[in-house]
């Protein structure tokens, strides 16, 4: 059986299974609440929100209306729920207008009405309504600074919630006394509802003071209006986000419909069917992408040379959200940065392949999901005159893997359960010869 394994197609099949396990049409219908006596209004934000809205429409019996905002290029046709598009990861005017309309829509509701909130990753940018005294320009500047700082998602969203008039539970406050049922697709470590899309419908345990401390930690000193806003909040001059136990959120509940762990388990099933033993290392791995790459390379080396923690043939699966502190002139991308560091650390160790990609089809700000690294990655780069060390120093993983033709391109997958990493370790000499061909397996095929 081992001689039949083609590493690249197997890696891609595992990634596709992970994505498919989180598709809205599969996970939404079983979790819809019963219709209310009054109106049913659907609102939402995120890269998966339009596909989630379509899944609701196809299943819901009775009157339905609403508005959701998704990333440009992620719109899907709906008949009763309006779909608008806006920018990600830095908000734009369309995001602000959508947030204003969503807030107004739920403010009209009473105790007999139901809000179905469809929330997925990317919602922090797409549902962007500056707090009083701040402007969209202020929020854009802070977002750009945070994205380049190396801050993890929890830190970024703590700041975002305290600069917003709609995130951090404020959307649910506006909907009270209507019932709010939030359906969540998780893209964050630990599946914390307060972190996904900055938790617009759930209590927020963080504070103005914490948000101000995060900006200090990452030496973000502009815009001054943002710092002044956070300082006034920390001094008690502004109302903080609603906290756990707030009576105004007593009619709000959340349901997690898709998670990174479930997607990793779907990939593990594909591996088993191919005769490869899976080992899930974790669904919430964080840290600098290049450092995680080095650590994962060390585990892969121990696996290949010592048969620990699991003997080959095996695949080491993990998820989570790493970060990239951008210091070079490259385009970043945490999955390609992970792979570049991983390949450099292994230095062509035979028998080890890896795929790292974002399940939404977008690694950083690029319309590329990620890439594949192989034992001959560094050799092929050198043949083209590309030095992997220089590419890593310049945060140019996208340029590196693009030049090799090793990018994973899916187009919008219409879901988002964060990063997917698969490190495939096969016994040397037992791999199909065609596995070394550059075009083995089409990593540029559109996602089904």
C-alpha positions, 0 to 999 in steps of 0.5 A: 500500500505504501508504494501507492501513496502520493504525498501532494494529493493526500495532503490536499485531500486532507485539507479539502476534507477539513474544509468540507467538514465546516461548510455552512450547508452541512452544519447550519440546518441542525442548529436552527431554533424554532420560529418565534411568534413575531419577526425573524431577523437574520444578521451576521458578519464574517467570511462564511456569513453569506453561505451561512445565510443561504443555508438558513434560507434553504431550511427556514420555514416561515417569514424571514428577513435580514442583512449580513456582511461578508468579504469582497468575493464571498457573496452567494445568492440569497432571496430574503436575506440581503448580502453586502460585501466589505473589506477585510482585514482592514475595514472600509466605508462599506463595512461601517455602513453595513454595521450601522444598518444591522444595528438599526435593524435589531433596535426595532425588535421586541420580546416576541422577535428572534434574531439569528446572528451568523458569525464567523471569522473576519467579522471584526473587520466586516462589522466595523462601527467606530465608537462615538468620538472615533472615525473609520480612519482611526480604526483603519490605522489601528488595524494595520498596526495590529496586523503588523505587530505580531499581536495574537487574535485575542489581543487584537480583538480586545482592542477592537471591541473597545473601539467599537459601537457594535462589537463586544456584546453591543449588538446583543444589547441593541437587540434586547429584549428580542431573543438572540441565537448566535450560530458560530463558526470558530476560527480562534484557539479554544473556540471562545465566543467572545473572541470570534469576530470580537464577540458582537453578541456575547459578554466581554470579560476584557476592559479598556485598561487591557486594550490600552495595555496591548497598544503599549505592549506593541508600541502602537502610539497612533492615532492619538484619538484612539489612545485618548478614547481608551484612557478615558474608558480606563478612567471610567469615563465611558461605559465598558462592554457588557460583562458576564451576568449582564441581565440585558444579555439574558435572552442571548445564547450561542451555538458553536456549529463548526470548529477546528477540532472537527475539521482536523478529525475529518482530515484524520479520517482521510489519512486512515483511509490511505493507510497513514496513521494520524496524530492530532497535536492540537487545534489551538496552536499559536505563536510566531509562525516561523518559531512554530515552523521550527518546533514542528520541524523538530517533531517531524525530524524525531518522527522520521528518524526515531519513530517518535511520537509515532512511527511512519507512515503518519501525519501530524495534524494541527490547527490554530492561528499563528502570527507574523511580525512583518519586518521585511518588504514581503506580504506576510502570510502566516502559513507560508511563513510557517512552511518556509521556516519548516523547510529551512529547519529540515534542510531537505530531510527525506520523507517529509512533506507538509501542507499549511493553509487557511481554511477560508482560502486566504493566507493573510491578505493574499487570495492564496490559501497556503502552500506545500513544502517537500524534501526538494523545496530548497533545492528547487528554489536554489536552482531558480536562484532563490535563497530561502533564508532571504525570503524568510527574512523579508517575510516573503513566503508568498513570493517564494512558494509562488515562484516554485508553483507550490501554492495552494489556491482554492478561491473563497471556500465560504467557511473559516475554521482557521489554519490547517497544517498537515506534516506527512512523514513517510518511510524513505524509499517507499514513496511513489516516484511520481511524488517528486514531480512538481506537477503531482497533484494540482494544488491550484484546483478550485475548491469543490 
